[in-house]
Amino acid sequence: MTSSDWPNQDFYKVLGVAKDAKPDEIKKAYRKLARANHPDSHPGDKPAEDRFKAVAEAYDVVGDTEKRAKYDEMRSMASSGYGSYPGGGFDVGDVFGGGRGTTSAPGGFNDLFGSVFGGGGRGTRQTARRGADLETEATIGFAESVDGATVSLRLSSDAPCPDCSGTGARSGTVPRVCPECEGVGMRAASVGGAFTMNETCRSCAGRGLVVDDPCPTCHGSGRGQSNRTVSARIPAGVKDGQRIRIRGKGAHGERGGPAGDLLVTVRVAAHPVFTRRGDNLALTVPVAFHEAALGAQVAVPTLGGPPVTVKVPAGTPNGRTFRVRGKGVPGKDAQGVPRTGDLLVTVEVQVPAHLGPDARDALEGFRDLSPDGDLRAKLFEAGGAR
């Protein structure tokens, strides 16, 4: 709102008081309305935030003796017809500036009221602030990382003080609009002569409000400590060390601002059988020597499902890997299409540590009948053994 708009504003009506109301009546009305509509008490309620701004602006004018006198004089001029136009409206430039829309003349109306109402008509806008993001960790089981899980997280974060509802003022009192920044929380600072930049107002530390009688609990900051438990959904297929962002579960906002986000770093516990390779699950399956040599049907476990049968062909070497389609981890391909990884089964041929007499005789017979001969002969030939 600019200074030219003020004559059209009935600040007395906003506060619900008569034009001849005494200062105590005006202060009492302001405190009641400010307390009822304070943004920290109505997070996300835009109408309440707008009412709070209007009440703060009205009190900033008629709650001050000098400003109120000038405001009453300005309203009186407007009602008498000075500076008005057919159809309504009021241009202060016509009264003191010499022509419609002219407000820059020395001694003009803006010069008279600019110092009173904040120099150039800056409104008592109090900017909502988004809450800070919070970070935490969650440890889940291996199977939960594949299927997804809902976990409970205990959080400690900044929040509105419970004793003053975030106003920073002692119970029964309310803060006033900062006279330095007019509730904006920022001030223009000169940098290198002609250049200016905005900086945080030092008088109110950026809050836009000044507390004359601080809350004894938060010492005027309006902030307290919140300990709460939130439920967080960990999606299926999450990897160890992956960070999940949960919208709106972070620290509370200020002056009606939205809450921040919660960043959860997921730690996945190891599994005694399965490991993970991207979206694939992997495990090592022991097979007997005769199964690898003669071939076999081997039962293999899956994660959270029934076993599958893997055909091990005759003559399978140690370390060979077989793929079972669709028994891995839910994920997405390069185009973002949902897919499920595979189960990678690696065979590990077991060599018996002890042989009975019959087994030994049978194995020696196999050796004598083996068509492979000396398996290491080619090593010596290629290596140039002397």
PyMOL commands that set and color helices and strands:
alter all, ss='L'
color gray80, all
select helices_A, chain A and resi 3-8+11-15+23-37+39-41+46-62+65-80+92-96+109-117+142-147+289-294+357-369+377-383
alter helices_A, ss='H'
color red, helices_A
select strands_A, chain A and resi 134-140+149-160+176-177+186-191+195-200+209-210+223-234+243-246+262-268+275-277+280-288+296-300+308-312+321-324+330-332+338-340+343-350
alter strands_A, ss='S'
color yellow, strands_A
deselect
rebuild
show_as cartoon
